[in-house]
């Protein structure tokens, strides 16, 4: 393995990710599209989180004893390496594995003199570098509490272990990529609509399974179920880095060194597995796939009956086919499964203690999954056109039709699922009429506002490139979209959460519920209408200049 | 009566790089108009401006009397376009793709099925229509893009190197189709690097170099303008674009 080749390749991959949008034509590369920009982000994240760590210390732990401060700090620090791995795997599934088969098979790297080992090292390093601001943020946040609790030695050790955690996640994503190539090759050989559907289901299960393997809540539940308590954690590889931190902190040097060595061995084992799998399943070969069936749209189909014009219906049909046939879209389809698994697994270890918690326990996964899904699908809806977007530019498609079609792509399959989610919540929670109304308003409100939030970002910052690290929206937007989505989520569902948490009695309940409903509905309708109008304006601008 | 396509003093720059410098041309109905020029001369940019895919920095483009910037949707209803490298939706089958394009142009379901069937047969794709495009060869993709451009009976056809990757038989079918469409009154704007094809197909030819039209006319008129009445169009082209002597380049490549 040539380290210079690895570094050069990693640099190219980082640039590919930062410059994926591909709209800068003939212009100079701006600073935020250069790899050095990430170093600045690292420093900013580190310094910013130092402030947060300090604030935590002086506000939250102001009255705590030094022992309590040390215990809280150590608890947080022990979780960090594992969280680093978890976060990298999660963003990896959501953003890093969506490379089209055509790009994988014709990618430059396939005919350059680069070995599988060099490529895996470069790819994992570039992934680790791109997500290093998360690491910097974690370490910055822990620094002041660690200094205050005289745990600076453990903090230094944590820095190394969290870095290993980051590489564990990055290499796990590389393993996942190789599995996906293998799966695509198998399915391409079989052909037919059934094989395409099977591939989609397997990919979604693969993503959900991977996410589960690196999910703290799930592993803790697993450890508890196995009956061994904390001792069982020792046999869960992603936990070894955290156990190393706690062992060193407890002064148990031998055990600490053992877990440290095991963590390093895990990284090496994953690297070897990733290299081996990549060598074996280097490229999925696109071969002729016959689907059968005529493929002509009916005169008036379901979409026509729902009020969509023929061009809108054609666009929705095309995008729905993309959703179920393109392997790079499987990550988006897996989001509901991932979110449900994450939220359920985290709360599973602590069953709800009262009615309020029970409602949140059930409502959060359903609404969270729908919210994340509509946001991610809306966000990807424009950029996923890729290089074929010229087809839209030469078609007589108005901006309004484009927005309606892209919104239809999200809402047509989601609204029936949302209705099912509402029925599920109503059956499980058996709420009052007020409760039923709240469930319906919040669920559908989240679907509509989430869709148009995603569409807004997609229309403003689409990424049509189909590179090794392409996304469907620009890199900055993909990082800020979910906090924005969370704000919209809170605006729509928050009033009901506040209403439920308030102690009240008698007539006040009706008034408070009416206020909560009015606020929630106002946010849902207001944001949807506002975002729709902005989307049409952005679509008009988008269609005025061909982006590629 | 105004010609179907009128481009007036069109200029376009990308950053500091000028791509087109005041290009004017007119293509009446029933004429096949060829665009010739070396790589990077501005041919594709001009075509994108005509389609309204890019806004001009200066000048204007009108198709059937409509400004392409002011009425882009109406213009696209009557224009068919084949790009130099057509990127198609790989996850659709050939028929699904053509069905999609036909629906975008609001074709009647009966008519679209009939026309798609006819074109697939003519370009020998009949048995491959239910295969995913991801498995198509470059030539098959090119054929599909050509069919897509013709489905809605456009009045103006813009073809950017349309014969790329086509086998001789399919190329002949496309050339004859272009002639046939021109006879029916369709205006065709055609770009190619293959000078023999330009001479055989085009009624008039414009030579573009460094974003400017350096000569326009029939092949015979171009020879006259270059003062080379007996020369091949290749020699005329090389003379007009000032790239006649290629020996130093060949020598450098062989060194």
Boltz contact constraints between the chains, C-beta under 6 A:
constraints:
  - contact:
      token1: [A, 25]
      token2: [B, 14]
      max_distance: 6.0
  - contact:
      token1: [A, 26]
      token2: [B, 14]
      max_distance: 6.0
  - contact:
      token1: [A, 26]
      token2: [B, 15]
      max_distance: 6.0
  - contact:
      token1: [A, 26]
      token2: [B, 17]
      max_distance: 6.0
  - contact:
      token1: [A, 27]
      token2: [B, 15]
      max_distance: 6.0
  - contact:
      token1: [A, 102]
      token2: [B, 90]
      max_distance: 6.0
  - contact:
      token1: [A, 286]
      token2: [B, 134]
      max_distance: 6.0
  - contact:
      token1: [A, 286]
      token2: [B, 135]
      max_distance: 6.0
  - contact:
      token1: [A, 287]
      token2: [B, 135]
      max_distance: 6.0
  - contact:
      token1: [A, 288]
      token2: [B, 131]
      max_distance: 6.0
  - contact:
      token1: [A, 288]
      token2: [B, 135]
      max_distance: 6.0
  - contact:
      token1: [A, 289]
      token2: [B, 132]
      max_distance: 6.0
  - contact:
      token1: [A, 289]
      token2: [B, 135]
      max_distance: 6.0
  - contact:
      token1: [A, 290]
      token2: [B, 130]
      max_distance: 6.0
  - contact:
      token1: [A, 290]
      token2: [B, 131]
      max_distance: 6.0
  - contact:
      token1: [A, 291]
      token2: [B, 93]
      max_distance: 6.0
  - contact:
      token1: [A, 291]
      token2: [B, 130]
      max_distance: 6.0
  - contact:
      token1: [A, 292]
      token2: [B, 130]
      max_distance: 6.0
  - contact:
      token1: [A, 295]
      token2: [B, 93]
      max_distance: 6.0
  - contact:
      token1: [A, 295]
      token2: [B, 95]
      max_distance: 6.0
  - contact:
      token1: [A, 295]
      token2: [B, 96]
      max_distance: 6.0
  - contact:
      token1: [A, 295]
      token2: [B, 99]
      max_distance: 6.0
  - contact:
      token1: [A, 296]
      token2: [B, 99]
      max_distance: 6.0
  - contact:
      token1: [A, 296]
      token2: [B, 113]
      max_distance: 6.0
  - contact:
      token1: [A, 297]
      token2: [B, 99]
      max_distance: 6.0
  - contact:
      token1: [A, 297]
      token2: [B, 103]
      max_distance: 6.0
  - contact:
      token1: [A, 299]
      token2: [B, 109]
      max_distance: 6.0
  - contact:
      token1: [A, 310]
      token2: [B, 103]
      max_distance: 6.0
  - contact:
      token1: [A, 310]
      token2: [B, 106]
      max_distance: 6.0
  - contact:
      token1: [A, 311]
      token2: [B, 104]
      max_distance: 6.0
  - contact:
      token1: [A, 314]
      token2: [B, 100]
      max_distance: 6.0
  - contact:
      token1: [A, 314]
      token2: [B, 103]
      max_distance: 6.0
  - contact:
      token1: [A, 314]
      token2: [B, 104]
      max_distance: 6.0
  - contact:
      token1: [A, 318]
      token2: [B, 100]
      max_distance: 6.0
  - contact:
      token1: [A, 322]
      token2: [B, 91]
      max_distance: 6.0
  - contact:
      token1: [A, 325]
      token2: [B, 91]
      max_distance: 6.0
  - contact:
      token1: [A, 326]
      token2: [B, 91]
      max_distance: 6.0
  - contact:
      token1: [A, 387]
      token2: [B, 87]
      max_distance: 6.0
  - contact:
      token1: [A, 388]
      token2: [B, 87]
      max_distance: 6.0
  - contact:
      token1: [A, 388]
      token2: [B, 88]
      max_distance: 6.0
  - contact:
      token1: [A, 388]
      token2: [B, 89]
      max_distance: 6.0
  - contact:
      token1: [A, 390]
      token2: [B, 83]
      max_distance: 6.0
  - contact:
      token1: [A, 393]
      token2: [B, 53]
      max_distance: 6.0
  - contact:
      token1: [A, 394]
      token2: [B, 76]
      max_distance: 6.0
  - contact:
      token1: [A, 394]
      token2: [B, 81]
      max_distance: 6.0
  - contact:
      token1: [A, 395]
      token2: [B, 104]
      max_distance: 6.0
  - contact:
      token1: [A, 396]
      token2: [B, 73]
      max_distance: 6.0
  - contact:
      token1: [A, 396]
      token2: [B, 76]
      max_distance: 6.0
  - contact:
      token1: [A, 396]
      token2: [B, 77]
      max_distance: 6.0
  - contact:
      token1: [A, 398]
      token2: [B, 73]
      max_distance: 6.0
  - contact:
      token1: [A, 545]
      token2: [B, 54]
      max_distance: 6.0
  - contact:
      token1: [A, 545]
      token2: [B, 55]
      max_distance: 6.0
  - contact:
      token1: [A, 546]
      token2: [B, 48]
      max_distance: 6.0
  - contact:
      token1: [A, 546]
      token2: [B, 53]
      max_distance: 6.0
  - contact:
      token1: [A, 546]
      token2: [B, 54]
      max_distance: 6.0
